[in-house]
Amino acid sequence: MSSTVYIAGLGVISAIGNNVAEHLIAFEREEAGMGDITVLNTIFRKKLPVAEVKLDNIKLAELAGISPDISRTALLSLVAAKEALADANIQELDSLRTGFVSANTVGGMDKSENFFIDFNKDNRKGKLKNIYDHECGSMTEIAARELGLNDFITTINTACSSSANAIFYAARLIKNNMLDVVVAGGTDALTKFTLNGFNTLMILDKEYCKPFDEHREGLNLGEGAGYVVLVSEKVAKTLNKEVYCKLSGYNNSNDAYHQTASSPDGTGSYMAMKTAIEKSGLKPSDIDYINLHGTGTPNNDSAEGTAINRLFDPVYPPMSSTKSFTGHTLGASGGLEAVFSVLSIKHGIIYPNLRFETRMKEFLFEPEKRFLKGQKVRNVLSNSFGFGGNCTSLIFSKI
């Protein structure tokens, strides 16, 4: 059994950049990715801001090195996963036991929606190939095939905690000596279904979101993909580069309070954070930065804040929601934010919580408002909380 699991590679694409380097620049410049809808064909153009990746499918396909005929979800996955593998630079990968654990919630729904435009007008029309890869697992299989990761492939869908669950499941596969290398994280593209669905829930902000602000009104949907390459101790010793850090703790808890809302007292959030910290062998006082789930909805932020208050009071570490940059990328969010958490350790940075103005009245803490460099960041707690109360926390630690 491998006692330690290391992070050897990173890859990410979102509304603020097409790779890791571009994200670091956007964070330092405090440039958010929200704007008017341009790629998705929807009635909500000019009405609801979203955080779209600034490339159409043809340009994404060029970046991914594949045909543009596949779903946008899979295209985003390939761009980020390829960057992560290239960054890890693992020699003789074919000789190792490799896996691809990827999360998503929309599958090939963007292609299916295009099919029904023609089909609804005339049921003799519509390209059936557009619905062939509708389900979530197809996105993982397409990417795994292109990446050459064939020993173990699986898809995780636990709503907004999906990618975080993919990452700690990958770690367990390595710890139990089933695999040597796993690319893990997630991807999601914007679709009409998700935009309409979240609008029906009345939790979308018509302005740019402001997580953890007293006057927050909802979230902005985003899209993207984020992956980390996890390796065993044995593989880490063979690398021609330093690993970034280790995944020292993780936990998934489910309070099952409501289909789409968090429990008001943050039961699931608290259990996920507390147990992840315990598994890492750390204490709450050892956490140097919290990457908040921080969607910007009244319920989510209040529940997460209540759990943080219960666990960390009276001394709170710096914290922020990077969804103020990327929007809420749903199934991909845990993957993106895992990458950001690792970069926080690598570069000693704390991300700002954009547009924050007024502290929530029920708490004594507030998120960081400016980009900070030169910080001593040893342990980062990353939160990802999904529908149904499926709550996951990851702990990344400096070696």
C-alpha positions in Angstrom: 0.0 0.0 0.0 1.3 3.5 -0.9 1.3 5.6 2.2 1.4 8.9 0.4 -0.3 10.1 -2.8 1.4 13.0 -4.6 0.2 15.6 -7.1 2.5 15.6 -10.1 0.6 17.4 -12.8 -2.0 20.1 -13.3 -4.3 21.1 -16.2 -7.2 23.6 -16.3 -9.4 25.5 -18.7 -12.1 28.0 -17.7 -13.5 31.4 -18.5 -10.3 33.1 -17.2 -7.8 31.0 -19.1 -7.0 28.1 -21.4 -4.1 26.7 -19.3 -2.5 27.0 -15.8 -0.3 30.0 -16.7 -3.2 32.1 -18.0 -5.1 31.4 -14.8 -2.3 32.7 -12.6 -2.2 35.9 -14.6 -5.9 36.4 -14.4 -5.9 35.8 -10.6 -3.1 38.3 -10.1 -4.8 40.9 -12.3 -8.1 40.1 -10.5 -9.9 39.6 -13.8 -13.2 37.7 -13.7 -14.4 35.6 -16.5 -18.1 36.5 -16.4 -19.8 38.2 -19.3 -22.7 38.0 -21.8 -23.5 34.7 -23.3 -21.8 34.3 -26.7 -21.3 30.6 -27.5 -24.5 29.0 -26.1 -27.6 29.7 -28.2 -30.2 30.6 -25.6 -33.0 33.0 -24.9 -31.0 34.3 -21.9 -28.4 36.1 -24.0 -28.0 39.7 -22.8 -30.1 38.7 -19.7 -28.0 36.4 -17.5 -24.2 36.6 -17.2 -22.2 33.4 -17.4 -18.5 32.4 -17.3 -18.0 30.9 -20.8 -14.7 29.5 -22.0 -13.6 32.1 -24.6 -13.3 29.5 -27.5 -15.8 28.0 -29.8 -15.8 24.3 -30.4 -13.7 24.5 -33.5 -10.9 26.3 -31.6 -11.3 24.0 -28.7 -10.9 21.0 -31.0 -7.7 22.5 -32.4 -6.3 22.9 -28.9 -7.3 19.4 -28.0 -6.1 17.9 -31.2 -9.4 16.1 -32.1 -12.4 16.4 -34.3 -14.9 19.2 -33.3 -17.8 16.8 -33.8 -17.7 15.6 -30.2 -19.4 17.3 -27.3 -18.0 20.5 -25.8 -17.9 18.7 -22.5 -15.4 16.2 -23.9 -13.4 18.9 -25.7 -12.9 20.8 -22.5 -11.9 17.6 -20.7 -9.2 16.8 -23.3 -7.7 20.2 -23.2 -7.2 20.2 -19.4 -6.3 16.5 -19.0 -3.7 16.7 -21.8 -2.1 19.7 -20.1 -2.0 17.8 -16.8 -0.3 14.8 -18.3 2.2 16.9 -20.2 3.0 18.8 -17.0 3.5 15.5 -15.0 6.0 14.4 -17.7 5.9 10.7 -16.6 8.4 8.6 -18.5 7.3 5.2 -19.9 3.7 5.8 -18.9 2.6 2.7 -20.9 4.5 0.5 -18.5 2.5 1.7 -15.5 -1.0 0.9 -14.2 -2.9 4.0 -15.2 -6.5 5.3 -14.7 -8.8 8.1 -15.7 -11.4 9.1 -13.1 -13.4 12.0 -14.5 -16.6 13.8 -13.4 -19.3 15.6 -15.3 -23.0 16.2 -14.9 -24.2 17.2 -18.4 -22.6 14.5 -20.6 -23.1 15.2 -24.3 -26.3 17.2 -23.6 -25.1 20.1 -25.8 -25.2 17.8 -28.9 -28.5 16.3 -27.8 -30.0 19.8 -27.6 -28.9 20.5 -31.1 -30.5 17.3 -32.3 -33.9 18.2 -31.0 -33.9 21.6 -32.7 -34.3 19.8 -36.1 -36.1 16.8 -34.8 -39.0 18.8 -33.2 -39.6 20.5 -36.5 -39.7 17.3 -38.4 -39.2 13.9 -36.8 -37.6 12.6 -39.9 -34.7 15.0 -39.4 -31.9 15.5 -36.9 -28.5 13.8 -36.8 -28.7 10.7 -34.6 -25.0 10.8 -34.0 -25.6 13.9 -31.9 -27.4 11.8 -29.2 -25.1 8.8 -29.4 -22.8 10.2 -26.6 -25.6 11.8 -24.5 -24.7 10.1 -21.2 -22.0 11.2 -18.8 -19.8 8.1 -19.2 -19.3 8.7 -22.9 -17.4 11.9 -22.1 -14.9 10.0 -19.9 -14.5 7.2 -22.5 -13.8 9.6 -25.3 -11.1 11.5 -23.3 -9.6 8.3 -21.9 -9.3 6.8 -25.4 -7.5 9.9 -26.7 -5.2 10.1 -23.6 -4.3 6.4 -23.8 -5.4 5.7 -20.2 -7.1 2.3 -20.5 -6.4 0.3 -17.3 -9.2 1.8 -15.3 -11.9 4.3 -16.4 -14.8 5.5 -14.5 -17.2 8.5 -14.2 -18.3 10.2 -11.1 -21.6 12.2 -10.9 -22.4 13.6 -7.5 -23.5 17.0 -8.7 -21.1 19.8 -7.6 -18.9 17.6 -5.5 -18.2 15.3 -8.4 -14.7 16.3 -9.2 -13.6 16.3 -5.6 -15.0 12.8 -5.2 -13.1 11.7 -8.4 -9.9 13.0 -6.9 -10.1 11.2 -3.6 -11.4 8.0 -5.3 -8.3 8.2 -7.4 -6.1 8.5 -4.3 -7.7 5.5 -2.8 -7.0 3.4 -5.9 -3.3 4.4 -5.6 -3.2 3.9 -1.8 -4.6 0.4 -2.2 -2.0 -0.5 -4.8 -4.5 -0.9 -7.6 -3.0 1.8 -9.8 0.2 3.8 -10.1 -1.0 6.9 -11.9 -4.4 8.5 -12.1 -5.6 11.6 -13.9 -8.6 12.8 -11.9 -10.9 15.8 -11.9 -13.8 16.8 -14.0 -15.4 18.8 -16.8 -18.7 20.4 -17.6 -20.0 22.6 -20.5 -22.8 25.1 -20.4 -26.1 23.8 -21.8 -29.6 25.1 -22.1 -30.8 22.4 -19.7 -28.6 23.5 -16.8 -29.1 27.2 -17.5 -32.9 26.8 -17.6 -32.9 24.5 -14.6 -30.9 26.8 -12.3 -33.0 29.7 -13.5 -36.1 27.7 -12.4 -34.5 27.2 -9.0 -34.3 31.1 -8.8 -30.6 31.0 -7.7 -29.0 32.8 -10.6 -27.6 36.3 -10.1 -28.5 38.7 -12.8 -25.3 40.6 -11.9 -21.8 39.2 -11.3 -21.9 36.9 -8.3 -20.5 38.0 -4.9 -20.0 34.9 -2.7 -20.1 35.3 1.0 -21.4 38.9 0.8 -24.3 39.9 3.0 -26.2 41.1 -0.1 -25.4 38.0 -2.4 -28.2 37.1 -4.7 -27.1 33.9 -6.4 -24.6 32.2 -8.6 -23.2 32.6 -12.1 -23.0 29.4 -14.1 -19.6 28.6 -15.7 -17.9 25.9 -17.7 -14.5 24.4 -17.8 -12.3 21.4 -16.8 -9.7 20.8 -14.2 -7.5 17.8 -13.6 -4.6 16.7 -11.3 -2.3 13.8 -11.9 -1.9 11.7 -8.8 1.0 9.3 -8.5 2.3 6.8 -6.0 5.5 7.2 -3.9 7.2 4.7 -6.3 6.3 6.8 -9.4 7.1 10.1 -7.6 10.7 9.0 -7.1 11.2 8.4 -10.8 10.0 11.8 -12.0 12.4 14.3 -13.6 10.6 17.1 -11.7 9.5 17.9 -8.2 5.9 17.0 -7.3 3.7 19.9 -6.3 2.4 18.6 -3.0 0.6 15.6 -1.5 -3.1 14.9 -1.0 -3.1 14.5 2.7 -6.8 14.2 3.6 -10.2 13.8 2.1 -13.7 13.0 3.2 -17.3 12.8 1.8 -20.3 13.2 4.0 -24.0 13.4 3.1 -26.5 15.2 5.3 -29.4 14.3 2.9 -31.3 17.4 4.1 -32.8 18.4 0.7 -32.6 17.7 -3.0 -31.0 21.0 -3.9 -30.4 22.9 -0.6 -27.7 22.5 2.1 -28.8 22.0 5.7 -29.1 25.3 7.5 -26.7 24.2 10.2 -24.1 23.0 7.7 -24.1 19.4 9.0 -22.7 17.8 5.9 -20.2 20.6 5.3 -18.9 20.4 8.9 -18.5 16.6 8.8 -16.7 16.7 5.5 -14.2 19.4 6.7 -13.7 18.0 10.2 -13.1 14.4 9.0 -10.8 15.4 6.1 -8.6 17.4 8.5 -8.5 14.5 11.0 -7.6 12.0 8.2 -4.7 14.3 7.2 -3.3 14.2 10.8 -3.7 18.0 11.1 -5.7 20.4 13.3 -8.0 23.2 12.2 -5.2 25.6 13.2 -2.9 24.0 10.6 -5.1 25.1 7.7 -3.5 28.1 6.0 -6.2 28.8 3.3 -9.7 27.6 2.6 -10.9 27.5 -1.0 -14.6 27.9 -0.3 -17.4 26.2 -2.1 -18.8 29.7 -2.1 -21.4 29.6 -4.8 -23.0 33.0 -3.9 -26.5 31.6 -3.1 -28.0 32.6 0.2 -28.4 29.1 1.4 -25.1 27.6 0.4 -22.9 30.4 1.7 -24.8 30.5 5.0 -24.5 26.7 5.5 -20.8 26.6 4.7 -20.2 29.7 6.8 -22.0 28.1 9.8 -19.8 25.0 9.4 -16.6 27.0 9.2 -17.6 29.0 12.2 -18.2 25.8 14.2 -14.9 24.3 13.2 -12.5 27.2 13.2 -13.9 29.7 15.7 -12.2 31.9 17.1 -9.2 31.9 14.7 -10.0 31.7 11.0 -7.6 31.1 8.2 -7.7 33.2 5.0 -10.5 32.1 2.7 -12.1 32.9 -0.6 -14.3 31.6 -3.4 -12.6 31.4 -6.7 -16.1 31.0 -8.3 -16.0 34.8 -8.2 -13.6 34.4 -11.1 -14.7 31.2 -12.9 -18.4 31.1 -12.1 -19.9 27.8 -10.8 -18.6 25.1 -13.2 -20.8 22.4 -11.5 -19.3 19.0 -11.9 -15.9 20.5 -12.9 -15.7 22.9 -9.9 -13.9 20.5 -7.6 -11.3 19.8 -10.3 -10.6 23.4 -11.1 -10.4 24.3 -7.4 -8.1 21.4 -6.7 -5.7 22.9 -9.3 -6.1 26.3 -7.6 -5.4 24.9 -4.2 -2.2 23.2 -5.4 -1.1 26.4 -7.0 -1.7 28.3 -3.8 0.8 26.0 -2.1 3.3 26.1 -5.0 3.4 29.8 -5.3 2.4 31.0 -1.8 -0.7 32.9 -3.0 -4.1 33.6 -1.6 -6.9 34.3 -4.1 -9.2 37.3 -3.7 -13.0 36.9 -3.3 -14.0 39.4 -6.0 -16.8 41.9 -5.5 -17.0 41.2 -1.7 -18.2 44.3 0.2 -20.3 43.5 3.2 -19.6 40.8 5.8 -22.4 38.4 6.5 -24.1 39.6 9.7 -24.1 36.2 11.3 -20.3 35.7 11.2 -17.2 37.4 12.5 -15.0 36.3 9.5 -15.0 37.5 5.9 -13.2 36.3 2.8 -9.9 37.8 1.5 -10.5 40.8 -0.8 -7.1 41.1 -2.5 -4.6 38.9 -4.3 -1.8 38.1 -1.9 1.7 36.8 -2.8 4.5 35.6 -0.7 2.2 33.8 1.8 3.2 30.8 3.9 0.7 28.3 2.6 1.4 24.7 3.8 -2.1 23.2 4.0 -5.1 24.1 1.9 -8.7 22.9 2.5 -10.8 22.8 -0.7 -14.6 22.4 -0.3 -17.0 21.1 -2.9 -20.7 20.6 -1.8 -23.3 19.2 -4.1 -27.1 18.7 -4.4 -28.6 16.2 -2.0 -26.1 17.2 0.7 -23.2 15.4 -0.9 -20.3 17.3 0.7 -16.6 16.7 0.0 -13.5 18.3 1.4 -9.9 17.8 0.2 -6.7 18.7 2.0 -3.5 19.5 0.0 -0.3 19.7 1.9 3.2 20.9 1.3 5.9 18.2 1.4 
